[in-house]
Amino acid sequence: MEVISRLGVGPMSPVIIESIFSYSQNQSVPLMLIASKNQVDFNRGYVFKTSQYKRYIDQLRKKYPQSKVYVCRDHCGPGHNSVFDLKDTYRTIDADLANEFDLVHIDFCFHKSGYPDILKESKKAIEYILKRSPKTLIEIGTDENNGTSVENTVRVEEQMQFFTSFCRPHFFVTQTGSLIKEINQVGVFHDDYVKKIKLLTKKYNLPIKEHNADYLSRDEIRKRRGLITAMNVAPQLGILQTQLSLYKATLYGVDTSEFLETSYRSRKWEKWLAKNDCNNKLLCSTIAGHYSFNTDQYKRLFDKISRHEDFSQTIQSEMHKIFYHYISNL
């Protein structure tokens, strides 16, 4: 199966979204925007609401008419935004379809009714999508990633049989061992396991997609050649924008204390900590910085840096380097 793109990129901020369009046009490379429910949703999002997101993307398509960017929903299912009511999931789906998303990743791993119901409710959601929008592509993944264990291959094949019996998934997500903590890739690639899954995916014609692929070295990416078809990266990009903001502010003598305090108080760093704790305030604020890009404190910081240089272009240039790193090595 020919896939739409080999790299999915998180829409961590408006300038990062623009970097995806500018890179796609400049390099003639298709890319995927992979919005989580926390980033973009029908009623909220630390980047945009879904309708705002669509309007911004439409503007970028006009600005970069030769770009090829696919708009995708990442981890659509109960619990991914701490809301477990299925009505919330379907409101997300309805908004995504109304705003012409190209792909929806159905992920019911946090559904509280047990594994049989996870499969049953996943099927209902997929059929709901395809009935209303037959051209929408489906990504499937039903197991929570913890980076330390892999799935039972028998169970994986059961899932492949189940989902291919009523739809044709564009991507199949499986655990590979990758895991992000703080500002590092702390996982270990389980190549023996992935090789077994690759044999199964050939049988069912299912391309493998790896999530949590941030911070991989060139050699680590190349280990996945011939095994992994596509990858997602997201937190690394938001953290890079934060790091660039702090570096440039220091260079130009711009005060960062307001932004750092806002970021720290958000407590969005809690789930990402590994060896550090709340006493490492700079690290915590850096980890959580992208959750506060829409605040007045960050907007003021961005504007002050932009008086000294085209800061938007600086960020885009650095993002382009990351995109090239993944695309050229996978």
N, C-alpha and C positions, 0 to 999 in steps of 0.2 A: 504494500500500500504506500502510495506517495503521500507524505504528510505536508501540512500547510507550512510548517516551519520547524526548525530544529532548536530554537531558543525561545523560551518564554520569559518575559521580563515584567517584574512587578511595577505597577504605576504608583511609585512611592511619593511622587510630587508632580506638579504640572511641568516643571522643567525636565524631569526625568522622562515623562511621557513625550515631551517634544524631542528629546534626544533619541528616542526610539524611532520616531518618524524621520528625523533628519538623517540618522544612520541608514535606515532602510532605503531612503531615496539616494543618498550619496554612494552607497555600496551595492545597490540593487539586490538587497537581501531581505527576504520576508521574515518578519518577527511577529511574536505574539505578545499582546498585553494581557497579563493574567491577574485580574483584580480579585482580591479576597473580599469577603463581606465586610471586614473591618475597614478596608480602604475605600470601597465603593459599594453602596447599597441603596435600595429604593428610598429609604427614609433618613439615611445618615452615612457617614464615612469620613475618616480623617483626611481624605483627599477630596472626594466629591460625593454628592448624591448621584444616582445613576443617570438621571435626566441631565444634570450639569456636565457629567462626564461625557455623555453623547454629544452635547453641544460643543464642548472643547475639542473633542476628536474630529468633529465635522470641520471646525476651523483649521485644524492641523492638516486635514486631508486637502483643503484648498491651498494651504501654504506649501505643502509638500505633495504635489499631485502625482509624482512618480513613486511614492512610497507604497509599500505593500505590508500593511499592519493589520493583523487579525485581532479582533476584540473578543477576549475570552473571560469566562467566569471561572475562578479557581475555588475549589472546596465549597461547593454549593450543597449545603445540608444542615441539619439541626446541630446547634452547639458550637459552630465555628465562630459565632459572634456572641457566645454565651446565652443565646436564646434557643431553647429546645422545642418550642412550639412549631409544628410542621407548617402552620399557616404562614409563619415568617419566611420559611424556605420557599414556599410557593409564591409569596409576594415578590421575593427576589427573582424567581424564575420569570414571573409575569413581566416585571420591569425589564429584565434582560432581553426577553423576546420582543417587547414593545420598542426597545432601543437597538434592536438588530445586532445582538451579540452573535458572533460567528460560532462560538463553541461554549459549551457548559460542562464543567467537571462536576459530576454527581459524586458526592462523598458523604455517606451517611454513617461514618465510623463512630460518631458520637451519639447516634440514635440509641436511646436507652432501653429498647425492648428486646435486645438480644440478636444474635447473628441471623437467624431465619427471617426476622422482621426487617433487618437491615437490607437483605436482598430483596424482600418483597416490596418495601417502600422505595428502594432504589429503582426497581422496575416500574413502579407506578409513576415516579417522577420523570423517568426517561420517556415513557409512553405519553405522558402529559405534554412534554416538550415536543416530541416528534409529531404528535397529532396536530399541534398548533403551528409548528414550524418544521416541516419535514427536512429542510436543508440545514438545520442547525446541527453542528457536529457534537458528538458526545465523547467526553473523556470519563473514564471510570476508575475509581480507586476506593476501596472500602475498609482499609486497615490503617489504624493510627500509626504514624511513624514515631519510633522512639530511638532509632539509631543504634540500638544494641542487639536487636534480634531480627530475624527475618521470618517470613511467613512459611507455613507448611506448603510444600509444592503440590501436594494432593488437593489441599484447599484452594490453592491458586488456580489449578486446572478446573476445579468445580466452578469457580467464579467465571473463568473464561467460557466454559460450556454454557453456563447460565446466561450470561449477558449476550453472547453471540447467538443464542437461540431466538432472540427477539429484536436485536439491533446490531449495528456494525460500529462498535466503538472506534473512534479515530486514534485514541491513545489509551493504553492500559498502564496504570500507575502501580508500581510495586516497590517495596522497600529494598534499598540497595545498601543501606548502612550509613548513608550520609545524614549528618545532623549538625545544626548550627547552634552554637552557644556563644554568648558575648560577641566578640568580633572574630570568630574563628570557625573553621570546619573541624569538628571534633570526631566525626564519624570515621569508620573504616569500611572501605568498599568490599563487599562480600562477592568477589568475582565468581567463586564456584557456584554459589546460589544463583547469581544472575545468569550464568551460562545455562543452567538448567531451565530457568524461566524463558530464556531466549529460544530454546528448543520448543517449548510449549507455544510461545507466541508465533513461531513459524507455522505451527500446526493450525492455529486459529487466525492467522493473518492479523496480528495485533502488535502494532509498534509499542515499544516500552518507553515510558516517559519517567524521568527521574526528577523528583522534587528535592528541595533543600541542597541544591548543587553549588551554593555560594562558596567562595573562597577556595575553590579547587585549583591546584597547581596545573601547569601544562601536562606534566606526567600523569597526574591523577585523571585528568580529562581523557587523555589518550588511552588509558586503561579501559575506557568505556567504548572505544571505537568498535563497531561491529556488534555491540551488545545493546547499548542505549541509543535510541533514535532521537530523543529530544530531552532537553533539560529546562528546569525553571530556576531562575535566580531572582531574589528580591531584597531581603534585608541588607545585603552587602551594598546595594546601590543607595539605599536611604542613609546608611551609616557613612558612606563615602561623601554624600552631599553634606552631612553634618560635619565631618572632618575637614572638608574643604572650607566650609563656612568658618570654623574655628581658626583654621590656619590663616586664611585671608584676613580675618578680623584682627588677629595678632599682628600680622604684617602691616596693616594700615592703622593700627592703634584704635580699633573699634571695640567698645565694651561688649562682652558677651554674657555678662552676669545675669541679665534679665532672662535671656533665652535659656541658659543652662539651668536656672532655678525653675523655670516653667517646665522644662523637660524632666527634671528630677522629680518634681512634685506630681507629675502625671503617673508615676509608678509603673509606666509601661515597660520598664526594664526588668521587672521581677521575673517573668517567665524565661528570660534569656540568660540569667546568671548561672555560672558554673562554679568556678573557684573563688570568685569575688563575692562581696556582700554590699549592703547599702552604704557602707562607710567609704567605698571608692566612688565618690560622687561624680567625678569627671567621667569615669567609665560608664556609670549608670546613665548620666545625662546624654552621653554620646550614643549609647545603645538606643535610647528612647527618643532621640532628637527628631526623627522623621514623623513621629506621631504629633509633633507640635509645629510642623511647617506652616500650618494654617493659622497660627496664632499671631496676634499683633506683635508680640515680642520677636518672633522670627522674621516677620515681614519687615520690621524696622531694621533688623540686623542685615538682611539681604539688601535692602535699599542703600544702607550706608556703605556696604562693600561695593555695590554697583556704581557708586560715585567715583570709584577709583579704577574700575575695569568693567568690561562686559562680563559680569559674573555668570549670567545665564549661559553664555558661550563657553566659559571656563568649565562649568559643570558638564555641559554636553560633551565637550572634548574628552573629559575624563571617563564619562560613561561609554563613549565610543570605544575606548581602549579595552574596557571590560567586555563589551559585546564581541569585539574582534578576538579577544583571548579565547572565548568559548567557541565561537563559530569556526575559527581557524584550526582548533585542536580536536574537535569532536568528529 
